[in-house]
Amino acid sequence: MILRQVFGPRGKHSVRNRIAAHLGGDLANAQTFTHKVKTVDRVNLHLVLDRWLERDRPTSALIGFSGDNYRRVGLADIAVNNALTVAPIQREPLERAPGETLHCVTHGVYLLRHGGRPIAVMLYEEQLPVTTRWLDVMAVDAEVARAAFQQLLDDSQRDNVYKGKVISLAAGGRCGEPEIAIQFHELPAAARGQVVLPADVMTVLERNVLGLLHHADALRRSGRSTRHGVLLHGPPGTGKTLAVRYLASAARGHTVILLSGRQLGLIRESCQIARLLAPSIVVLEDVDLIALHREENEHTVVLHELMDEMDGLGAKTACIFLLTTNRPEVIEPALSGRPGRIDQAIAFPLPDADCRRRLFDLYGTGINLSDVNLDRWVVQTDGVSPAFIEELLRKAALFAAERHETSPQANGQPLPLELRDEDLANAVRELVFFGGEVTQRLLGYKHDTLA
């Protein structure tokens, strides 16, 4: 959707005359610098130009124009043929933060100053053969134009709204639109205590992600690569996704780029964004969907693109790839067995007795387990996943709630639900025997120790 808005004065003069009056010289001798605007640039350029517009008032102005959008008509063309007339400004809504929209100029000329000298900045589109967006910066003096142009690009990158955020890419939806759209995500935060793993596994996980990010400068100074690939693998429900959420939360200031499902066709673009917004983390869950052995793979083009991009990021790019899979044995060896692509594989085991007890404590928060024989259930849940224990306690709480009907009160406040062994036994029966193989597979149930 394009919004058309009048901003600033409209008059009888052409756009060329307004620019010439502002620059105070003959446009035939003016100097212009041009930049092809990418999707990742648009919001950032708009924010910088808006700041400059406010800074330079009352001598600044923003004017719209009308003309032929189906060919490229920039400031250099205006200087020669006076092709455009003043018209309402055209804007398009774009996300600048999660849930926050900014109406960005698609066609407009900013009359500004740089270092006290007048400049003109133009944003416009060329719609054939596909939509391409352009930025022009013009001044009578070439050095003024060059300095303003460089300052504009530098400011937009320094204050990039996507840096340090969780984002994904989507294919452009407009007719003839070749570019991608950037979407913000609110990735649920996860605390370290929510990731229940053996201590040595947790140490390796944090060293290979958070440690590498923390010591990136020292590694670069010593000539070591800061690009790193980590494969998290293990049975379903063992906490791989939760670990990714924890690492993304702990890596403050790092851009997280999600790749899954619909984004798998945008691997090249996602890696380009990762390079631009580094330090960054690229998350590709269920990588086996595209990275099967070549003989069995229907997506070899996507697989080769992933491997090429992991190679092409460069050793000095501060980027970590986090890949997850339940099936490490089916991964193409050229991906999983080559340092520089995947440098470290980390197995997420089914929880041992100590981890199972920690999981009962973690997922038992808010309920009363004093009447439950936890030693019994720690033993009987040998071979299940953390996801199974979480669902076991949730379902047991439901049985307890049905038994109580109304919760007892203390000082007007409901007391925690009191679970009994029978609630857990009923929950097991419903999960294992009624859920069948599907539920058992989803929750990581392995054998019949709970029967």
HELIX and SHEET records of a PDB file:
HELIX    1   1 VAL A   15  LEU A   23  1                                   9    
HELIX    2   2 LEU A   27  ASN A   29  5                                   3    
HELIX    3   3 THR A   39  ARG A   55  1                                  17    
HELIX    4   4 LEU A   75  ASN A   81  1                                   7    
HELIX    5   5 ALA A  142  ARG A  158  1                                  17    
HELIX    6   6 ARG A  192  GLN A  194  5                                   3    
HELIX    7   7 ALA A  199  GLU A  206  1                                   8    
HELIX    8   8 ARG A  207  GLY A  211  3                                   5    
HELIX    9   9 LEU A  212  HIS A  214  1                                   3    
HELIX   10  10 ALA A  216  ARG A  221  1                                   6    
HELIX   11  11 LYS A  240  ALA A  250  1                                  11    
HELIX   12  12 GLY A  261  LEU A  266  5                                   6    
HELIX   13  13 ILE A  267  LEU A  276  1                                  10    
HELIX   14  14 VAL A  287  LEU A  289  5                                   3    
HELIX   15  15 ARG A  294  GLU A  296  5                                   3    
HELIX   16  16 THR A  300  GLY A  312  1                                  13    
HELIX   17  17 PRO A  328  VAL A  330  5                                   3    
HELIX   18  18 PRO A  333  SER A  336  1                                   4    
HELIX   19  19 ALA A  353  TYR A  363  1                                  11    
HELIX   20  20 LEU A  374  GLN A  380  1                                   7    
HELIX   21  21 PRO A  386  HIS A  404  1                                  19    
HELIX   22  22 ASP A  421  VAL A  428  1                                   8    
HELIX   23  23 ARG A  429  PHE A  434  3                                   6    
HELIX   24  24 GLY A  436  LEU A  443  1                                   8    
SHEET    1   A 5 LEU A   3  GLN A   5  0                                        
SHEET    2   A 5 ILE A  89  ALA A  97 -1                                        
SHEET    3   A 5 GLU A 100  HIS A 114 -1                                        
SHEET    4   A 5 ALA A  61  SER A  66 -1                                        
SHEET    5   A 5 THR A  85  ALA A  87 -1                                        
SHEET    1   B 6 LEU A   3  GLN A   5  0                                        
SHEET    2   B 6 ILE A  89  ALA A  97 -1                                        
SHEET    3   B 6 GLU A 100  HIS A 114 -1                                        
SHEET    4   B 6 ARG A 117  GLU A 126 -1                                        
SHEET    5   B 6 THR A 132  ALA A 139 -1                                        
SHEET    6   B 6 GLN A  31  VAL A  37 -1                                        
SHEET    1   C 7 ILE A 180  PHE A 184  0                                        
SHEET    2   C 7 VAL A 166  ALA A 171 -1                                        
SHEET    3   C 7 THR A 255  LEU A 259  1                                        
SHEET    4   C 7 SER A 280  LEU A 284  1                                        
SHEET    5   C 7 CYS A 319  THR A 325  1                                        
SHEET    6   C 7 ARG A 227  HIS A 233  1                                        
SHEET    7   C 7 GLN A 344  ALA A 347  1                                        
SHEET    1   D 2 ILE A 367  ASN A 368  0                                        
SHEET    2   D 2 LEU A 417  GLU A 418  1                                        
SHEET    1   E 2 GLN A 409  ALA A 410  0                                        
SHEET    2   E 2 GLN A 413  PRO A 414 -1                                        
END                                                                             
